[in-house]
Amino acid sequence: MKQIAAAKFKEQCLSLLDEVDQDGLVITKRGKPVAKLIPIGADSAGLIGSLAGKVKIKDDILSTGVPWNAQP
């Protein structure tokens, strides 16, 4: 898989969009991967549900955890 520094990606973004292959392009910052560019037709459907059974939700995810009273 190809890698490119973020600064170089910024310079060449439009041409890289035309050249990206199915494997994608990893964008790095200070040598560490921060993003991956993949073509829209790439097989990313496997990501959906890939964390099923691996993530545990504690408490109410829709709550801030701070009690409040809406009455004046």
C-alpha positions as CSV (number, residue, x, y, z in Angstrom):
1,M,0.0,0.0,0.0
2,K,1.3,3.4,-0.9
3,Q,2.0,6.1,1.7
4,I,2.3,9.8,1.3
5,A,3.0,12.7,3.7
6,A,0.1,15.0,4.4
7,A,2.0,18.1,3.0
8,K,2.8,16.2,-0.3
9,F,-0.8,15.0,-0.5
10,K,-2.0,18.6,-0.1
11,E,0.2,19.7,-3.0
12,Q,-0.8,16.8,-5.3
13,C,-4.4,16.1,-4.1
14,L,-6.2,16.5,-7.5
15,S,-3.8,14.3,-9.4
16,L,-3.7,11.7,-6.6
17,L,-7.5,11.5,-6.8
18,D,-7.3,10.5,-10.4
19,E,-4.6,7.9,-9.7
20,V,-5.8,6.2,-6.5
21,D,-6.1,2.4,-6.9
22,Q,-8.3,-0.2,-5.1
23,D,-5.6,-0.6,-2.3
24,G,-5.9,3.1,-1.5
25,L,-3.4,5.6,-0.3
26,V,-2.4,6.1,3.4
27,I,-1.8,9.7,4.3
28,T,0.8,10.2,7.1
29,K,1.7,13.1,9.4
30,R,5.1,13.0,11.0
31,G,5.5,9.4,9.7
32,K,2.3,8.2,11.4
33,P,-0.8,7.1,9.4
34,V,-3.7,9.5,9.9
35,A,-6.1,8.8,7.0
36,K,-6.7,6.5,4.1
37,L,-8.0,7.5,0.7
38,I,-9.9,4.8,-1.1
39,P,-11.9,5.0,-4.3
40,I,-15.6,5.1,-3.8
41,G,-16.1,1.8,-5.5
42,A,-13.6,0.0,-3.2
43,D,-14.8,-2.8,-1.0
44,S,-15.4,-0.9,2.2
45,A,-18.7,-2.6,3.0
46,G,-16.7,-5.0,5.2
47,L,-16.2,-2.2,7.6
48,I,-19.9,-2.0,8.4
49,G,-20.6,-4.1,11.5
50,S,-16.9,-5.1,11.8
51,L,-16.9,-4.2,15.5
52,A,-20.0,-6.1,16.4
53,G,-19.4,-8.1,19.5
54,K,-16.1,-6.3,20.1
55,V,-17.4,-3.0,21.6
56,K,-19.2,-2.8,24.9
57,I,-21.6,0.1,25.6
58,K,-21.8,1.2,29.2
59,D,-24.8,3.2,30.5
60,D,-27.1,5.3,28.3
61,I,-25.1,6.6,25.2
62,L,-27.8,9.3,24.6
63,S,-27.3,10.8,28.1
64,T,-24.8,13.4,29.2
65,G,-24.8,11.9,32.6
66,V,-25.7,15.2,34.2
67,P,-29.1,15.3,35.9
68,W,-31.2,18.3,35.1
69,N,-34.7,19.6,35.7
70,A,-36.7,21.2,32.8
71,Q,-39.2,22.7,35.2
72,P,-38.8,26.4,36.1
